């Protein structure tokens, strides 16, 4: 019984945290462009920092 | 991984936001290119791509105009059109509210379920009461928040003395909640918060998916109208030009169309010669050469030189607006087709409530007391929870779609498989569907030096034949020769200097019925002919369709001769020179004759036909609007996925029927037991979960069906 006094609040807090994370993700527009997200993973961030246009994926 | 935030402030003048539709984005490279290169242009602060809707949001200095931004995008190699602020904003807000309600219901369901399982497992006394109170504390706000879409819709219906699906749902949820609350306060044995929350969760999941589907259809129509020019340069009586927005244009106005501009209205050319890209209306990839007196349509792009045109039809009368309207209407007529799952669940929900009410009334009459009667009624509600029934269709469809995806076919909508399984006649567009849709040159006659020169010239031009030639040569690993003084004359060709020699790619002197260019190096002439070859596996695909008892034929907007040739080669009937309206009429005639046509096509001219067909498939190279209108899209150079789709769809329907039979059998067995009071809510919950698992396992058998 005493275990429950810890476990239930913990379970609720974790669930609540998940819910808040979901709301945050929605508000910050992460569900706006689902197809784009799948493609963005392929963009190599390190190339083309100096802006010479070399080594960049061509369309 | 996160792209630049659009809202940062540099402490300068307030920035302006502007959105463009950029249909040319195809891959990660395009996203990277736009987001990295655009901010390097003066006055542009940030650019953010939305790949799903093919849009770019640009944050810029107010001093930079619309034209400059379009020009900047064009220099990166993307055609772009500015768009108005989203007029469908209210709908997006509604979708977001549904998603939020779904999230809250999911959270509530998981927690309440956890507490309920411990109660069902035999929690007693204080623990049970505590858990009931906790469930109530979680469930009440969750039901109040997540139930709003249903309550408000039911209230609206009742206010106007009508009834809809949301009325019994709302009554059920409110009754179950009220009884549970009473039980909790009086320290009773059972509370049914979990049933109420679960019901809301599953219903919301269905609504959210439905809203998503509708948004996509709208996006397709938006993409189509986005291709129309947004404004035009009207020539006044004094000869001066002014920009007039597309919706303010009127028939009779004289308009100057610059090279590279998209036409904003239909009209007739009065002065000038040019070539126009009409591919979005006719599906024909070769540019059309036009002169005075020629009819041109909104959405076409002027490729070479400026011309003057007299407008005949504007705004909502244009041919392209007509196509958009046809697509919208055809899409609506299809969505009224009642699908199996819909029919079942629509009939099912009232039956559940009627049964529960009947159980309550029956036990009251039998003298069981109102408490026991209610408990039995709620056990009936739980055990008849249409989970197995609800899973029967979607699980089978998800597994089948996954199997097809591995073979290069993307099914966009679960119901598409149901419709694909019913097709009995297939209509194919020619260009871009049976054929690859790209001109492929025959370069066997060229030696190495000639190939290098040809590539050097072809690379500099955006003409489709040049692009096809350059692609073919690059595939062969040819290095381009350095060509100076490159010059392109619209409708004629490109020319330049290769060292001391004048070289050119030109329109051939002799008129042929095939696409061709002449490569000139000094005095030497070589003529290259272009073909649009058939996809390699067209005969096998047609044979496989014949095995499934589906007749195939060609329905093309192309000229008679080439269509005839292909039809003879494949030994199937063909209709040529069909306008978008003709195609639509042909499909409607088939449907009226009681047939279930499958339309396979790529051009914008196929859009209405794709939307009106019983089921439709478009190749991955099709225009955005066609891809949006189609039920499925196949990728790559093979046509085989089309035939596979039909075969897998048929097997899917077999599995779906098995699932339905099982779910109905389960209910036929479990409901009487519950009605006669032999089932506790715990047994009901376990039986319900098991029935769902059986359905899922059966659906998994489809995983290998596309082999």
Boltz contact constraints between the chains, C-beta under 6 A:
constraints:
  - contact:
      token1: [A, 15]
      token2: [B, 107]
      max_distance: 6.0
  - contact:
      token1: [A, 15]
      token2: [B, 111]
      max_distance: 6.0
  - contact:
      token1: [A, 19]
      token2: [B, 107]
      max_distance: 6.0
  - contact:
      token1: [A, 22]
      token2: [B, 103]
      max_distance: 6.0
  - contact:
      token1: [A, 33]
      token2: [B, 50]
      max_distance: 6.0
  - contact:
      token1: [A, 33]
      token2: [B, 51]
      max_distance: 6.0
  - contact:
      token1: [A, 33]
      token2: [B, 52]
      max_distance: 6.0
  - contact:
      token1: [A, 34]
      token2: [B, 52]
      max_distance: 6.0
  - contact:
      token1: [A, 35]
      token2: [B, 51]
      max_distance: 6.0
  - contact:
      token1: [A, 35]
      token2: [B, 52]
      max_distance: 6.0
  - contact:
      token1: [A, 36]
      token2: [B, 51]
      max_distance: 6.0
  - contact:
      token1: [A, 39]
      token2: [B, 28]
      max_distance: 6.0
  - contact:
      token1: [A, 39]
      token2: [B, 31]
      max_distance: 6.0
  - contact:
      token1: [A, 39]
      token2: [B, 51]
      max_distance: 6.0
  - contact:
      token1: [A, 42]
      token2: [B, 28]
      max_distance: 6.0
  - contact:
      token1: [A, 43]
      token2: [B, 28]
      max_distance: 6.0
  - contact:
      token1: [A, 43]
      token2: [B, 32]
      max_distance: 6.0
  - contact:
      token1: [A, 57]
      token2: [B, 29]
      max_distance: 6.0
  - contact:
      token1: [A, 58]
      token2: [B, 29]
      max_distance: 6.0
  - contact:
      token1: [A, 59]
      token2: [B, 29]
      max_distance: 6.0
  - contact:
      token1: [A, 59]
      token2: [B, 30]
      max_distance: 6.0
